[in-house]
Amino acid sequence: MSTELDTGLMPFHAMEMVARAKLLEAQGRTILHLEVGEPAVPPAPRVIEAVARALPEAQRYTNSKGQIELRRRLADYYAVQHGVEIDPESIVVTMGSSSAFILAFLGGFELGTRIAVTRPGYPAYLNTLNGLGFRAVQIPVTASNGWRLSATDIVAVHAQQPFDGLLFASPANPTGASVDRAGLAEIVATCRRLGVRLISDEIYHGLDYRGPSVSAAEFGTDSIVINSFSKYYCMTGWRIGWIVLPEPLLRKVEMLQQNLFISAPTLSQIAARVALGERDYSETQKAGYAENRGILTAGLSALGFAVVGQADGAFYAYADVSAFTNNSLKFCEDLLDHAGVAATPGIDFDRVDGNRFVRLSYAGSRQTMELALERMAGFLARPA
Ligand SMILES: Cc1ncc(COP(=O)(O)O)c(C=O)c1O
């Protein structure tokens, strides 16, 4: 059921597809970018204005944990969005959630311990765990269960291969699956009972289409909570995120941050502080993703892709392509080369069943979705 992985570092195929697409663009081709999970629009205008004003005085390091003004705003965010009181001192501002994973793993666990992740799941989880010397255990989640992780899944895999940590995202990448409040409460309680430390990757928070996003922070202070400005706030390239830590881990993580990264980029911290007040802008973008979700899901189904239905959150369609191929990488390369549509092969997210899937991001414009569907129809109808 679960698999302990070898330490082989794998490429991040989404980024490899970006590179391949850029090469084609350099040759004059027009490429539709559905491969990478990033909003096409810039951050809110007030974010850019604030950064422009701050430019002359933003050359220095900040406090390693991040500017206190930003950490206070983040504490306000938890009070308003989640009704919980978070001490700004328990927050460390990071370089996206990517550097927060490193801090969480090294700060929360002994090297070599087992940490569980879902399959399919975000590829950097496995690669980072493996690269740092932890052992990853995979918990399969299935389309028949809406790709949602359940407490039962955790218990079943833990019984076979006990693990010390569990890292999972809700909404998830690549499936967009979200657990609801009851589901998350059960996951938190199950982890507690098993002595498993939970790392909750909340990077797609705000992008839940069924209701408000629920944070693990709402169920106590023993989970590690990770979030980022990349997705909801349209700031992928600003490399800024944060981690909320249980008190016993704080000092160790602070020292890791000091030594590994010194501090997150100063300008990005200023931008992030302003972005937190610009949720209306993010909600407008989200309405666009919601519309795209409907268009893409219906369009893919009509073309013969098998999709579970509209995803709960995030901005991805994870589509079964077994009607067309048994090699998702080759399928994506051909789709890009012949039709100019960039998508990500499922092998990025699932080293076992990933050849049956591709992931398409609908964080772009409506026109991009419509044109991509048109081009895909032509591609699938081409003579063999
Ligand atoms: C689930 C998940 N976590 C983390 C990340 C990394 O994001 P960042 O480092 O930009 O915050 C991504 C990026 O796609 C993601 O999908």
The ligand as an SDF file (V2000), in Angstrom:
LIG
                    3D

 16 16  0  0  0  0  0  0  0  0999 V2000
    1.3520   22.2910   -2.4650 C   0  0  0  0  0  0  0  0  0  0  0  0
    2.4600   23.2590   -2.7090 C   0  0  0  0  0  0  0  0  0  0  0  0
    3.2660   23.5800   -1.6980 N   0  0  0  0  0  0  0  0  0  0  0  0
    4.2920   24.4240   -1.8860 C   0  0  0  0  0  0  0  0  0  0  0  0
    4.5630   24.9960   -3.1090 C   0  0  0  0  0  0  0  0  0  0  0  0
    5.7600   25.9160   -3.2510 C   0  0  0  0  0  0  0  0  0  0  0  0
    5.3970   27.2310   -3.3040 O   0  0  0  0  0  0  0  0  0  0  0  0
    6.2430   28.4900   -2.8680 P   0  0  0  0  0  0  0  0  0  0  0  0
    7.6130   28.0690   -2.4840 O   0  0  0  0  0  0  0  0  0  0  0  0
    6.2080   29.3880   -4.0470 O   0  0  0  0  0  0  0  0  0  0  0  0
    5.5190   29.0850   -1.6860 O   0  0  0  0  0  0  0  0  0  0  0  0
    3.7310   24.7130   -4.1910 C   0  0  0  0  0  0  0  0  0  0  0  0
    3.9910   25.3000   -5.5160 C   0  0  0  0  0  0  0  0  0  0  0  0
    3.3770   24.9950   -6.4910 O   0  0  0  0  0  0  0  0  0  0  0  0
    2.6620   23.8100   -3.9760 C   0  0  0  0  0  0  0  0  0  0  0  0
    1.8320   23.4650   -4.9790 O   0  0  0  0  0  0  0  0  0  0  0  0
  1  2  1  0
  2  3  1  0
  2 15  2  0
  3  4  2  0
  4  5  1  0
  5  6  1  0
  5 12  2  0
  6  7  1  0
  7  8  1  0
  8  9  2  0
  8 10  1  0
  8 11  1  0
 12 13  1  0
 12 15  1  0
 13 14  2  0
 15 16  1  0
M  END
$$$$
